């Protein structure tokens, strides 16, 4: 499983939120799966920036 940094996630979401780009274009540009981007958006909407934190292995 690929781990993305919190900084990278924030950059992707900044483009999505501030520039009004649609999810499909963002996913293709950053080579992300639909599930990954949708999960990041949901976590951000629920917990803001803290939702994007990279968690360690259990």
Secondary structure as GFF3:
##gff-version 3
##sequence-region A 1 58
A	DSSP	alpha_helix	6	18	.	.	.	ID=ss1
A	DSSP	alpha_helix	23	30	.	.	.	ID=ss2
A	DSSP	alpha_helix	34	47	.	.	.	ID=ss3
A	DSSP	three_ten_helix	48	52	.	.	.	ID=ss4
###
